[in-house]
Amino acid sequence: MGKVAAKMKVMPQSPEIDLDELQERLEESLPEGGKINGFERDEVAFGLVALLPTVIVPDDAGGTEAIEEAFTNVDGVESVAVENVGRI
């Protein structure tokens, strides 16, 4: 069974959101079998910073839909988008 790495873009609801706390909530929200392999940060505009987690999921997990849904339901998240996906 292979694995898939997906770089996601998570936009916080406002620049006032504590990004360290948001990272913790994202990690806690992961469905079974998923793990985060690091975070990057991307300054978007006007003090707003997006989180760019790289998520590893089993190839048979059905893609990134479960991760996207879990991240979208985290308090403080405005939107979630998949930036890049590849097999590892």
C-alpha positions, -999 to 999 in steps of 0.1 A, spaced: 0 0 0 14 34 -10 11 67 5 0 101 -8 15 135 3 -7 165 -1 3 201 5 -28 219 17 -34 257 21 -54 265 53 -66 301 55 -74 314 91 -106 335 96 -86 366 106 -50 378 112 -57 377 149 -59 339 150 -30 323 169 -13 302 143 4 279 168 -29 270 184 -45 266 150 -17 241 140 -24 221 172 -61 220 164 -54 209 128 -32 180 141 -59 169 166 -86 169 139 -68 145 115 -88 113 107 -73 79 114 -43 71 92 -34 107 84 -4 125 97 11 160 92 47 160 80 54 196 87 40 231 83 50 261 63 36 296 65 28 319 37 21 356 41 -9 363 20 -18 400 25 -26 426 52 -10 405 80 -30 374 70 -8 343 71 -18 309 56 -7 276 70 6 251 45 6 216 61 19 186 42 -4 157 50 5 121 45 -24 97 40 -26 60 29 -32 56 -9 -64 36 -2 -79 63 20 -98 79 -9 -77 110 -14 -77 141 6 -114 146 10 -115 134 47 -86 157 56 -102 187 38 -135 181 57 -117 177 90 -97 209 86 -127 228 74 -145 220 107 -117 233 129 -125 264 148 -107 294 132 -104 280 97 -119 301 69 -110 278 39 -90 247 29 -75 240 -5 -53 213 -19 -22 229 -34 -3 198 -46 -7 160 -44 18 133 -51 26 97 -43 55 88 -21 
